[in-house]
Amino acid sequence: MNDAAIHAQEYSCEALLTMGPPDIDPIISSEQCLEILQSREGQAFVIDTVHKTQSGKLMAV
């Protein structure tokens, strides 16, 4: 976590560290998260999506 991400997401660092992608990304599914985590080492993924801030605003990432 860096300061820019913390500020943009409107959550505290502590709160973000307890959250997973489905907690802040209304588009990504749990299945997609598992696919990425179980991928071969060194494989890169590019995902265009949005994150939902604590206030409910959607932010393109």
C-alpha positions in Angstrom: 0.0 0.0 0.0 1.3 3.4 -0.8 0.0 6.8 0.3 -1.5 7.6 -3.1 -3.6 4.4 -3.1 -4.7 5.0 0.5 -5.7 8.5 -0.3 -7.5 7.6 -3.5 -9.4 4.7 -2.0 -10.4 6.7 1.1 -9.7 3.8 3.4 -7.0 3.6 6.1 -4.0 1.4 5.4 -5.1 -1.0 8.1 -8.6 -1.3 6.5 -7.2 -1.9 3.0 -4.8 -4.6 4.3 -7.8 -6.6 5.6 -9.6 -6.4 2.2 -9.4 -8.5 -0.9 -10.0 -7.5 -4.5 -13.7 -8.4 -4.4 -14.1 -6.0 -1.5 -13.0 -2.9 -3.5 -13.6 -4.1 -7.1 -17.3 -4.5 -8.1 -16.3 -6.1 -11.4 -13.8 -8.8 -10.5 -15.2 -12.1 -9.3 -13.8 -14.5 -6.7 -13.2 -16.9 -9.6 -11.0 -14.4 -11.4 -9.0 -13.7 -8.3 -8.4 -17.4 -7.8 -7.3 -17.8 -11.5 -4.8 -15.0 -11.1 -3.5 -16.3 -7.8 -3.2 -19.8 -9.1 -1.4 -18.8 -12.3 2.0 -19.9 -13.2 4.8 -18.0 -11.6 6.0 -15.1 -13.7 2.8 -14.9 -15.7 1.5 -11.3 -16.0 -2.1 -10.1 -16.1 -3.4 -6.8 -17.2 -6.9 -6.1 -15.9 -8.8 -2.9 -16.7 -11.4 -2.5 -14.0 -12.7 -0.1 -11.4 -12.3 0.3 -7.7 -15.0 1.4 -5.4 -13.9 4.0 -2.8 -15.1 4.0 0.7 -17.6 6.8 -0.2 -18.9 4.7 -3.1 -17.3 6.6 -6.0 -16.0 4.4 -8.9 -12.4 4.9 -10.0 -10.9 3.5 -13.2 -7.7 1.4 -12.6 
